[in-house]
Amino acid sequence: MSYPHRGAMSMKPTDFAKALSRYLSGYLPGQRNVSPNTIKSYRETFRLLLRYGKGCGLSIERLCLRQIDEPFIVGFLSWLEQSRNSSIATRNQRLACIHAFFRYVQIENPETIASYQKILSIPTKKAPVAVVNHLIPDALKLILDQPDLTRPCGHRDVTLLSVLYDTGARVQELADLRVRDVRLDQPAIVTLTGKGRKTRQVPLMSATESLLRHYMAEVRLLQNGMQDHPLFFNRRYGKLTPKGISFVLDKYVSRARAKSSIIPDKVTPHCLRHTKAMNLLHAGVNLIYIRDFLGHADLSTTEIYARTDTELKREALEKAYPDMIPSTLPHWTHDEDLLAWLTNL
């Protein structure tokens, strides 16, 4: 009979292993009360960090906090961009996870504050301004016209897509909806649970409320005892995942694209959220109300829709008045009096 090596049995967890375990298993869910998806994001960041360290020849089992210094983190961020082709936004998100972890570590161990300041001072990269990908009204209508309403799955799918658009929900928020989150009595509302487990109530338009009522009656979700059942579920009665919702949307987007060129190349569930926000803005709804409707923590996040709308108006004006600016402008640098005055100034 062979016995395990004595060294393997006596190996103790390193300070990094202990800190990371406490952070992911205790601090984040217990003290911060963050969502499982947030914890999953942090876990993925450190999984990649360990993978990078292993590729650098470090022993994962013996990795200590003192080995994770500024050059190591900078190298990891470069590896993300160059070897994994991660976007700047993804790189910044991974760095934010690392910053949060080391803020926790330095509070737990105040004597290490000086050694972690360099890591905390690593800046985020300036990313290009993201384009708000949204649908024009005709494109949205065409997609919603694709489900076959003569079939039960068609009823579910058109209701799902209508609720996704009408509530401006994130795809995870829609997947997490349960029967108890829906109120069909006037005023009809849906309670969404977003980032940081913050809840918000959003109103439903009458057409969406009618679709939802018909769907819930058809699949017997209005009966007593169904309050905790997922609102949208698959054939095995398990709740639809974000991937499942994306699959449903992709199916009808492909059908709509085959019929018209007005459908963009990329349409995601988040695209419907952007579409709702832009339509609210065009309807004259105040940005503060749009912020609350979408569940944004900061108004600056919502302002991207106002900037996008301004750009669309500028492009429309340029197309309407192409010859408003003369093609030949004066040569300001040839104004000798002005140049002399600037020189004397």
C-alpha positions in Angstrom: 0.0 0.0 0.0 1.3 3.4 -0.9 0.9 6.4 1.4 0.8 10.1 0.4 3.9 12.0 0.7 4.4 13.5 4.2 5.1 17.0 2.7 1.7 16.9 0.9 -0.1 16.1 4.1 1.6 18.8 6.1 1.2 21.6 3.5 -0.6 24.6 5.0 -2.6 27.2 3.1 -0.7 30.3 2.3 -1.7 33.8 3.4 -3.0 34.4 -0.1 -5.1 31.3 -0.1 -6.6 32.1 3.3 -7.3 35.7 2.4 -8.9 34.8 -1.0 -11.1 32.1 0.6 -12.3 34.5 3.3 -13.0 37.2 0.8 -15.0 35.0 -1.7 -16.8 32.8 0.9 -17.3 35.2 3.8 -16.8 38.9 3.1 -18.5 39.3 -0.2 -21.7 37.2 0.5 -21.8 37.9 4.2 -20.8 41.5 4.8 -21.2 43.0 1.4 -24.3 40.9 0.5 -23.3 40.9 -3.2 -25.1 38.8 -5.7 -24.0 35.3 -6.8 -23.2 36.8 -10.3 -20.8 39.3 -8.7 -19.0 36.6 -6.7 -18.8 34.6 -9.9 -17.1 37.6 -11.7 -14.6 38.0 -8.8 -13.9 34.2 -8.9 -13.3 34.2 -12.6 -10.8 37.1 -12.2 -8.7 35.2 -9.7 -9.0 32.0 -11.7 -7.3 33.8 -14.6 -4.8 35.4 -12.2 -3.8 32.0 -11.0 -3.6 30.7 -14.5 -1.3 33.6 -15.5 0.9 32.9 -12.4 1.2 29.3 -13.3 2.3 30.3 -16.8 5.0 32.4 -15.2 6.4 29.4 -13.4 4.9 30.1 -10.0 3.7 27.4 -7.8 0.0 28.0 -7.3 0.0 25.9 -4.0 2.7 28.1 -2.5 1.6 31.5 -4.0 1.9 34.2 -1.3 0.6 37.7 -1.1 4.2 39.2 -1.2 4.6 37.6 -4.7 1.6 39.5 -6.1 3.1 42.9 -6.5 2.6 45.7 -9.0 4.8 44.2 -11.8 2.9 40.9 -11.5 -0.5 42.7 -11.8 0.6 44.9 -14.7 1.9 41.7 -16.5 -1.4 40.0 -15.8 -3.4 42.9 -17.3 -1.1 42.9 -20.4 -1.6 39.1 -20.7 -5.4 39.6 -20.7 -5.3 42.1 -23.6 -2.5 40.4 -25.7 -3.0 36.7 -25.1 -6.7 36.5 -24.4 -7.7 39.4 -26.6 -9.8 40.9 -23.8 -11.3 44.3 -24.4 -10.2 47.4 -22.4 -13.6 47.3 -20.6 -12.9 43.7 -19.5 -9.4 44.6 -18.5 -10.7 47.4 -16.4 -13.3 45.2 -14.8 -10.7 42.6 -13.8 -8.5 45.4 -12.3 -11.5 46.7 -10.3 -11.9 43.2 -8.8 -8.2 43.1 -7.9 -8.4 46.6 -6.4 -11.4 45.6 -4.3 -9.6 42.5 -3.0 -6.5 44.4 -1.9 -8.5 47.1 -0.2 -10.0 44.2 1.8 -6.6 42.7 2.5 -5.0 45.9 3.7 -7.9 46.5 6.1 -7.5 43.0 7.5 -3.7 43.4 7.7 -3.0 47.1 8.3 0.8 46.5 8.4 0.7 45.7 4.7 -0.8 49.0 3.6 2.4 50.4 2.2 3.1 47.3 0.0 -0.3 47.4 -1.6 -0.5 51.1 -2.4 1.3 50.5 -5.7 -1.2 47.9 -6.8 -4.1 50.2 -5.8 -2.5 53.0 -7.8 -2.6 51.0 -11.1 -4.9 53.1 -13.3 -7.7 52.0 -15.5 -7.3 52.4 -19.2 -9.4 54.9 -21.0 -11.8 53.0 -23.2 -13.5 54.2 -26.4 -17.0 55.5 -25.8 -19.4 52.6 -26.4 -22.0 53.0 -29.1 -25.5 52.5 -27.8 -26.8 49.7 -30.0 -30.6 50.1 -30.2 -33.4 49.3 -32.6 -35.6 51.7 -34.6 -39.4 51.2 -34.0 -39.9 49.3 -37.2 -37.1 46.8 -36.5 -38.4 46.2 -33.0 -42.0 45.6 -34.3 -40.6 43.2 -37.0 -38.8 41.1 -34.4 -41.9 40.9 -32.2 -44.0 39.8 -35.2 -41.9 36.7 -35.7 -43.2 34.3 -33.0 -45.9 31.9 -34.1 -48.9 32.8 -31.9 -50.7 29.5 -32.8 -48.2 27.6 -30.7 -47.8 27.8 -26.9 -44.0 28.4 -27.3 -44.9 31.3 -29.5 -47.0 32.8 -26.8 -44.3 32.4 -24.3 -41.6 33.9 -26.6 -43.6 37.0 -27.7 -44.5 37.6 -24.0 -40.9 37.2 -22.9 -39.5 39.6 -25.6 -42.3 42.1 -24.9 -41.6 42.1 -21.1 -37.8 42.3 -21.8 -38.3 45.4 -23.9 -41.2 47.0 -21.9 -39.4 46.8 -18.5 -35.9 47.6 -19.8 -34.7 44.7 -17.7 -31.2 43.3 -17.8 -31.3 39.7 -19.1 -30.4 38.3 -15.6 -33.2 40.3 -14.0 -35.7 38.8 -16.5 -34.4 35.3 -15.9 -34.8 35.7 -12.1 -38.4 36.8 -12.3 -40.9 34.7 -10.4 -44.7 34.8 -10.4 -44.8 36.8 -7.1 -42.8 39.6 -8.9 -45.7 40.3 -11.2 -48.8 42.4 -10.3 -51.5 42.3 -13.0 -54.0 44.5 -11.2 -54.0 48.1 -12.2 -51.5 49.7 -12.2 -49.7 46.6 -13.6 -46.1 46.5 -12.4 -43.1 44.1 -12.3 -40.6 44.1 -9.5 -37.0 43.6 -10.8 -34.0 42.7 -8.6 -30.9 44.2 -10.1 -27.3 44.7 -9.3 -26.5 44.7 -5.6 -29.8 43.0 -5.0 -31.6 46.3 -5.3 -35.2 46.1 -6.3 -37.2 48.5 -8.4 -40.8 48.5 -9.6 -41.5 49.2 -13.3 -44.9 49.8 -14.9 -46.2 47.7 -17.7 -48.0 49.1 -20.8 -51.5 47.7 -21.3 -50.5 45.6 -24.3 -47.7 43.9 -22.4 -50.0 43.4 -19.4 -52.6 41.7 -21.6 -50.0 39.4 -23.2 -48.6 38.5 -19.7 -52.0 37.8 -18.3 -52.9 35.5 -21.2 -49.6 33.7 -21.0 -49.7 33.1 -17.2 -53.3 31.8 -17.5 -52.3 29.5 -20.3 -49.4 27.9 -18.4 -51.4 27.9 -15.1 -49.2 30.4 -13.3 -52.2 32.2 -11.8 -53.1 29.3 -9.5 -52.4 29.3 -5.8 -49.1 27.9 -4.8 -47.2 29.1 -7.9 -45.9 32.3 -6.4 -42.3 31.1 -6.4 -42.4 29.4 -9.8 -40.2 31.0 -12.5 -42.1 33.3 -14.7 -40.4 32.1 -17.9 -39.3 28.4 -18.0 -38.2 25.7 -20.4 -39.8 22.4 -21.2 -38.4 20.9 -18.0 -40.0 23.6 -16.0 -36.7 25.1 -15.0 -36.2 28.8 -15.3 -34.8 30.1 -18.5 -31.1 31.1 -18.2 -29.7 34.3 -19.8 -28.3 32.1 -22.5 -31.7 30.6 -23.1 -33.2 34.0 -23.4 -30.5 35.1 -25.8 -31.2 31.9 -27.9 -34.9 32.8 -28.1 -34.1 36.4 -29.2 -31.5 35.2 -31.7 -34.0 32.9 -33.4 -36.5 35.6 -34.1 -33.8 38.2 -35.0 -32.6 35.8 -37.7 -36.1 35.4 -39.1 -36.6 39.2 -39.1 -33.2 39.8 -40.7 -34.1 37.5 -43.6 -37.1 39.7 -44.3 -35.6 43.1 -44.0 -32.3 44.9 -43.9 -33.3 47.2 -41.1 -32.2 44.7 -38.5 -28.7 45.4 -37.2 -25.9 42.9 -37.4 -25.9 42.4 -33.6 -29.0 42.3 -31.5 -28.6 41.2 -27.9 -31.1 41.3 -24.9 -29.3 44.4 -23.7 -30.0 46.0 -27.1 -33.7 45.9 -26.2 -32.9 47.6 -22.9 -31.1 50.4 -24.8 -34.1 50.6 -27.2 -36.5 51.2 -24.3 -34.2 53.9 -22.8 -34.0 55.7 -26.2 -37.7 55.6 -26.7 -38.3 57.0 -23.2 -35.9 59.8 -24.0 -37.6 60.6 -27.3 -40.9 60.7 -25.5 -39.6 63.5 -23.3 -39.1 61.5 -20.1 -36.6 63.2 -17.7 -33.2 61.5 -17.4 -33.6 61.1 -13.7 -36.8 59.0 -14.2 -35.0 57.0 -16.9 -32.2 56.3 -14.4 -34.6 55.0 -11.8 -36.5 53.0 -14.4 -33.3 51.2 -15.6 -31.9 50.9 -12.1 -28.7 52.8 -12.7 -26.7 53.7 -9.6 -25.4 57.0 -11.2 -27.0 59.5 -13.5 -23.8 59.6 -15.5 -24.5 56.1 -16.8 -27.9 57.2 -18.0 -26.5 60.3 -19.8 -25.0 58.1 -22.5 -28.5 58.0 -24.0 -28.8 61.8 -24.2 -25.3 62.0 -25.8 -26.3 59.4 -28.4 -29.6 61.2 -29.1 -27.7 64.5 -29.7 -25.3 62.7 -32.1 -28.3 61.3 -34.0 -29.8 64.8 -34.3 -26.5 66.2 -35.6 -26.2 63.5 -38.3 -29.8 64.2 -39.3 -29.1 67.9 -39.6 -26.0 67.3 -41.7 -28.0 65.1 -44.1 -30.8 67.7 -44.3 -28.4 70.7 -44.9 -25.3 69.3 -46.7 -24.3 72.6 -48.2 -24.8 74.8 -45.1 -21.0 75.2 -44.5 -19.0 76.5 -47.5 -16.3 74.1 -48.8 -13.7 76.9 -48.9 -13.0 78.6 -45.6 -11.0 81.8 -45.0 -7.3 81.3 -44.2 -7.2 82.7 -40.7 -3.4 82.3 -40.5 -3.0 84.9 -43.2 -4.5 87.7 -41.0 -1.3 89.7 -40.3 -3.0 92.2 -37.9 -4.4 89.3 -35.8 -1.0 87.5 -35.7 0.8 90.7 -34.7 -1.7 91.4 -31.9 -1.3 87.8 -30.6 2.4 88.1 -30.7 2.4 91.4 -28.7 -0.1 89.8 -26.2 
